[in-house]
Amino acid sequence: MCQAKLIKKIKPDCPPGVQAGLNALAKTEEFTQILLKEIAARHLESKDVIQCISSIYREASKHTFGNDSVIAIYEQDHKMKERAVLAAFLKMQSGWLYNLEWIEGKSEG
């Protein structure tokens, strides 16, 4: 969230914590547009996907396995609606300076 604050994607007075930062980013037009594309591409219901935003950090944290420099969103680790939210956040930051690398798909192991 530090990067998002530094490049003024979220306000400096955003409450501390990753989920608070994600909630703030989720209110931006940029995120909304990306998320709507993810929802359409995956044939999901908006209401089901949007309700995942408030708990996405907690859910994603359950599937972290060290730091291999690339964030992996695996099918077996997340429901389709959670993957849509994660992909939207990661696509949004892909254009930022010092962005995070990521992939989505099936686990190799």
Biotite code that builds the C-alpha atoms (Angstrom):
import biotite.structure as struc

atoms = struc.array([
    struc.Atom([0.000, 0.000, 0.000], chain_id="A", res_id=1, res_name="MET", atom_name="CA", element="C"),
    struc.Atom([3.005, 2.253, 0.424], chain_id="A", res_id=2, res_name="CYS", atom_name="CA", element="C"),
    struc.Atom([3.470, 2.362, -3.346], chain_id="A", res_id=3, res_name="GLN", atom_name="CA", element="C"),
    struc.Atom([-0.184, 3.278, -3.874], chain_id="A", res_id=4, res_name="ALA", atom_name="CA", element="C"),
    struc.Atom([0.133, 6.117, -1.374], chain_id="A", res_id=5, res_name="LYS", atom_name="CA", element="C"),
    struc.Atom([3.410, 7.335, -2.879], chain_id="A", res_id=6, res_name="LEU", atom_name="CA", element="C"),
    struc.Atom([1.933, 7.606, -6.348], chain_id="A", res_id=7, res_name="ILE", atom_name="CA", element="C"),
    struc.Atom([-1.262, 9.089, -4.908], chain_id="A", res_id=8, res_name="LYS", atom_name="CA", element="C"),
    struc.Atom([-3.604, 6.285, -5.936], chain_id="A", res_id=9, res_name="LYS", atom_name="CA", element="C"),
    struc.Atom([-4.963, 6.372, -2.396], chain_id="A", res_id=10, res_name="ILE", atom_name="CA", element="C"),
    struc.Atom([-5.058, 9.275, 0.017], chain_id="A", res_id=11, res_name="LYS", atom_name="CA", element="C"),
    struc.Atom([-2.380, 9.607, 2.710], chain_id="A", res_id=12, res_name="PRO", atom_name="CA", element="C"),
    struc.Atom([-5.094, 9.570, 5.379], chain_id="A", res_id=13, res_name="ASP", atom_name="CA", element="C"),
    struc.Atom([-6.202, 6.063, 4.381], chain_id="A", res_id=14, res_name="CYS", atom_name="CA", element="C"),
    struc.Atom([-6.357, 3.900, 7.499], chain_id="A", res_id=15, res_name="PRO", atom_name="CA", element="C"),
    struc.Atom([-3.347, 1.628, 8.020], chain_id="A", res_id=16, res_name="PRO", atom_name="CA", element="C"),
    struc.Atom([-3.353, -1.938, 6.796], chain_id="A", res_id=17, res_name="GLY", atom_name="CA", element="C"),
    struc.Atom([-3.388, -3.724, 3.495], chain_id="A", res_id=18, res_name="VAL", atom_name="CA", element="C"),
    struc.Atom([-7.128, -4.400, 3.430], chain_id="A", res_id=19, res_name="GLN", atom_name="CA", element="C"),
    struc.Atom([-7.908, -0.743, 4.132], chain_id="A", res_id=20, res_name="ALA", atom_name="CA", element="C"),
    struc.Atom([-5.705, 0.224, 1.197], chain_id="A", res_id=21, res_name="GLY", atom_name="CA", element="C"),
    struc.Atom([-7.372, -2.340, -1.046], chain_id="A", res_id=22, res_name="LEU", atom_name="CA", element="C"),
    struc.Atom([-10.780, -1.018, -0.011], chain_id="A", res_id=23, res_name="ASN", atom_name="CA", element="C"),
    struc.Atom([-9.679, 2.501, -0.956], chain_id="A", res_id=24, res_name="ALA", atom_name="CA", element="C"),
    struc.Atom([-8.301, 1.335, -4.313], chain_id="A", res_id=25, res_name="LEU", atom_name="CA", element="C"),
    struc.Atom([-11.524, -0.562, -4.978], chain_id="A", res_id=26, res_name="ALA", atom_name="CA", element="C"),
    struc.Atom([-13.407, 2.747, -4.913], chain_id="A", res_id=27, res_name="LYS", atom_name="CA", element="C"),
    struc.Atom([-11.410, 4.161, -7.829], chain_id="A", res_id=28, res_name="THR", atom_name="CA", element="C"),
    struc.Atom([-12.757, 4.380, -11.364], chain_id="A", res_id=29, res_name="GLU", atom_name="CA", element="C"),
    struc.Atom([-9.653, 2.612, -12.648], chain_id="A", res_id=30, res_name="GLU", atom_name="CA", element="C"),
    struc.Atom([-10.272, -0.443, -10.487], chain_id="A", res_id=31, res_name="PHE", atom_name="CA", element="C"),
    struc.Atom([-13.989, -0.482, -11.232], chain_id="A", res_id=32, res_name="THR", atom_name="CA", element="C"),
    struc.Atom([-13.391, -0.567, -14.982], chain_id="A", res_id=33, res_name="GLN", atom_name="CA", element="C"),
    struc.Atom([-10.865, -3.388, -14.717], chain_id="A", res_id=34, res_name="ILE", atom_name="CA", element="C"),
    struc.Atom([-13.076, -5.378, -12.350], chain_id="A", res_id=35, res_name="LEU", atom_name="CA", element="C"),
    struc.Atom([-16.090, -5.060, -14.642], chain_id="A", res_id=36, res_name="LEU", atom_name="CA", element="C"),
    struc.Atom([-14.019, -6.513, -17.480], chain_id="A", res_id=37, res_name="LYS", atom_name="CA", element="C"),
    struc.Atom([-12.912, -9.392, -15.259], chain_id="A", res_id=38, res_name="GLU", atom_name="CA", element="C"),
    struc.Atom([-16.510, -10.062, -14.220], chain_id="A", res_id=39, res_name="ILE", atom_name="CA", element="C"),
    struc.Atom([-17.679, -10.122, -17.828], chain_id="A", res_id=40, res_name="ALA", atom_name="CA", element="C"),
    struc.Atom([-14.782, -12.280, -19.042], chain_id="A", res_id=41, res_name="ALA", atom_name="CA", element="C"),
    struc.Atom([-15.436, -14.844, -16.313], chain_id="A", res_id=42, res_name="ARG", atom_name="CA", element="C"),
    struc.Atom([-19.256, -14.737, -16.670], chain_id="A", res_id=43, res_name="HIS", atom_name="CA", element="C"),
    struc.Atom([-19.771, -13.848, -13.015], chain_id="A", res_id=44, res_name="LEU", atom_name="CA", element="C"),
    struc.Atom([-22.380, -11.850, -11.124], chain_id="A", res_id=45, res_name="GLU", atom_name="CA", element="C"),
    struc.Atom([-21.181, -8.397, -10.028], chain_id="A", res_id=46, res_name="SER", atom_name="CA", element="C"),
    struc.Atom([-22.757, -8.618, -6.570], chain_id="A", res_id=47, res_name="LYS", atom_name="CA", element="C"),
    struc.Atom([-20.983, -11.905, -5.820], chain_id="A", res_id=48, res_name="ASP", atom_name="CA", element="C"),
    struc.Atom([-17.603, -10.560, -6.873], chain_id="A", res_id=49, res_name="VAL", atom_name="CA", element="C"),
    struc.Atom([-17.893, -7.164, -5.202], chain_id="A", res_id=50, res_name="ILE", atom_name="CA", element="C"),
    struc.Atom([-18.647, -8.725, -1.806], chain_id="A", res_id=51, res_name="GLN", atom_name="CA", element="C"),
    struc.Atom([-15.248, -10.485, -1.969], chain_id="A", res_id=52, res_name="CYS", atom_name="CA", element="C"),
    struc.Atom([-13.315, -7.212, -1.937], chain_id="A", res_id=53, res_name="ILE", atom_name="CA", element="C"),
    struc.Atom([-13.695, -6.597, 1.802], chain_id="A", res_id=54, res_name="SER", atom_name="CA", element="C"),
    struc.Atom([-12.051, -9.903, 2.715], chain_id="A", res_id=55, res_name="SER", atom_name="CA", element="C"),
    struc.Atom([-9.706, -10.530, -0.203], chain_id="A", res_id=56, res_name="ILE", atom_name="CA", element="C"),
    struc.Atom([-6.498, -9.868, 1.707], chain_id="A", res_id=57, res_name="TYR", atom_name="CA", element="C"),
    struc.Atom([-7.432, -12.368, 4.429], chain_id="A", res_id=58, res_name="ARG", atom_name="CA", element="C"),
    struc.Atom([-8.399, -14.985, 1.836], chain_id="A", res_id=59, res_name="GLU", atom_name="CA", element="C"),
    struc.Atom([-5.295, -14.438, -0.295], chain_id="A", res_id=60, res_name="ALA", atom_name="CA", element="C"),
    struc.Atom([-3.074, -14.590, 2.791], chain_id="A", res_id=61, res_name="SER", atom_name="CA", element="C"),
    struc.Atom([-4.143, -18.176, 3.367], chain_id="A", res_id=62, res_name="LYS", atom_name="CA", element="C"),
    struc.Atom([-2.296, -19.185, 0.202], chain_id="A", res_id=63, res_name="HIS", atom_name="CA", element="C"),
    struc.Atom([1.059, -17.497, 0.494], chain_id="A", res_id=64, res_name="THR", atom_name="CA", element="C"),
    struc.Atom([4.013, -19.837, 0.329], chain_id="A", res_id=65, res_name="PHE", atom_name="CA", element="C"),
    struc.Atom([7.173, -17.785, 0.696], chain_id="A", res_id=66, res_name="GLY", atom_name="CA", element="C"),
    struc.Atom([8.510, -15.216, -1.710], chain_id="A", res_id=67, res_name="ASN", atom_name="CA", element="C"),
    struc.Atom([9.408, -16.435, -5.169], chain_id="A", res_id=68, res_name="ASP", atom_name="CA", element="C"),
    struc.Atom([9.192, -12.916, -6.686], chain_id="A", res_id=69, res_name="SER", atom_name="CA", element="C"),
    struc.Atom([6.066, -13.695, -8.733], chain_id="A", res_id=70, res_name="VAL", atom_name="CA", element="C"),
    struc.Atom([2.567, -13.658, -7.284], chain_id="A", res_id=71, res_name="ILE", atom_name="CA", element="C"),
    struc.Atom([0.646, -16.747, -8.400], chain_id="A", res_id=72, res_name="ALA", atom_name="CA", element="C"),
    struc.Atom([-3.141, -16.939, -8.394], chain_id="A", res_id=73, res_name="ILE", atom_name="CA", element="C"),
    struc.Atom([-3.922, -20.638, -8.631], chain_id="A", res_id=74, res_name="TYR", atom_name="CA", element="C"),
    struc.Atom([-7.346, -22.042, -9.519], chain_id="A", res_id=75, res_name="GLU", atom_name="CA", element="C"),
    struc.Atom([-7.342, -24.525, -6.676], chain_id="A", res_id=76, res_name="GLN", atom_name="CA", element="C"),
    struc.Atom([-6.530, -21.863, -4.066], chain_id="A", res_id=77, res_name="ASP", atom_name="CA", element="C"),
    struc.Atom([-9.276, -19.340, -4.821], chain_id="A", res_id=78, res_name="HIS", atom_name="CA", element="C"),
    struc.Atom([-12.872, -19.280, -5.958], chain_id="A", res_id=79, res_name="LYS", atom_name="CA", element="C"),
    struc.Atom([-13.478, -17.756, -9.396], chain_id="A", res_id=80, res_name="MET", atom_name="CA", element="C"),
    struc.Atom([-14.926, -14.581, -7.850], chain_id="A", res_id=81, res_name="LYS", atom_name="CA", element="C"),
    struc.Atom([-11.838, -14.159, -5.638], chain_id="A", res_id=82, res_name="GLU", atom_name="CA", element="C"),
    struc.Atom([-9.558, -14.673, -8.635], chain_id="A", res_id=83, res_name="ARG", atom_name="CA", element="C"),
    struc.Atom([-11.453, -11.948, -10.488], chain_id="A", res_id=84, res_name="ALA", atom_name="CA", element="C"),
    struc.Atom([-10.845, -9.485, -7.640], chain_id="A", res_id=85, res_name="VAL", atom_name="CA", element="C"),
    struc.Atom([-7.180, -10.431, -7.268], chain_id="A", res_id=86, res_name="LEU", atom_name="CA", element="C"),
    struc.Atom([-6.606, -10.203, -11.014], chain_id="A", res_id=87, res_name="ALA", atom_name="CA", element="C"),
    struc.Atom([-8.269, -6.777, -11.121], chain_id="A", res_id=88, res_name="ALA", atom_name="CA", element="C"),
    struc.Atom([-6.026, -5.422, -8.368], chain_id="A", res_id=89, res_name="PHE", atom_name="CA", element="C"),
    struc.Atom([-2.921, -6.891, -9.964], chain_id="A", res_id=90, res_name="LEU", atom_name="CA", element="C"),
    struc.Atom([-3.848, -5.677, -13.452], chain_id="A", res_id=91, res_name="LYS", atom_name="CA", element="C"),
    struc.Atom([-4.414, -2.202, -12.063], chain_id="A", res_id=92, res_name="MET", atom_name="CA", element="C"),
    struc.Atom([-0.957, -2.039, -10.504], chain_id="A", res_id=93, res_name="GLN", atom_name="CA", element="C"),
    struc.Atom([0.710, -3.538, -13.590], chain_id="A", res_id=94, res_name="SER", atom_name="CA", element="C"),
    struc.Atom([1.063, -0.058, -15.051], chain_id="A", res_id=95, res_name="GLY", atom_name="CA", element="C"),
    struc.Atom([2.654, 1.417, -11.935], chain_id="A", res_id=96, res_name="TRP", atom_name="CA", element="C"),
    struc.Atom([6.344, 1.982, -11.446], chain_id="A", res_id=97, res_name="LEU", atom_name="CA", element="C"),
    struc.Atom([7.853, -0.970, -9.534], chain_id="A", res_id=98, res_name="TYR", atom_name="CA", element="C"),
    struc.Atom([4.816, -3.122, -10.232], chain_id="A", res_id=99, res_name="ASN", atom_name="CA", element="C"),
    struc.Atom([4.459, -6.667, -8.964], chain_id="A", res_id=100, res_name="LEU", atom_name="CA", element="C"),
    struc.Atom([4.821, -9.574, -11.367], chain_id="A", res_id=101, res_name="GLU", atom_name="CA", element="C"),
    struc.Atom([2.007, -12.091, -11.310], chain_id="A", res_id=102, res_name="TRP", atom_name="CA", element="C"),
    struc.Atom([0.484, -15.062, -13.072], chain_id="A", res_id=103, res_name="ILE", atom_name="CA", element="C"),
    struc.Atom([-2.849, -16.848, -12.972], chain_id="A", res_id=104, res_name="GLU", atom_name="CA", element="C"),
    struc.Atom([-3.535, -20.480, -13.724], chain_id="A", res_id=105, res_name="GLY", atom_name="CA", element="C"),
    struc.Atom([-3.244, -24.017, -12.453], chain_id="A", res_id=106, res_name="LYS", atom_name="CA", element="C"),
    struc.Atom([-0.556, -24.986, -9.993], chain_id="A", res_id=107, res_name="SER", atom_name="CA", element="C"),
    struc.Atom([2.347, -26.915, -11.416], chain_id="A", res_id=108, res_name="GLU", atom_name="CA", element="C"),
    struc.Atom([2.580, -29.029, -8.296], chain_id="A", res_id=109, res_name="GLY", atom_name="CA", element="C"),
])
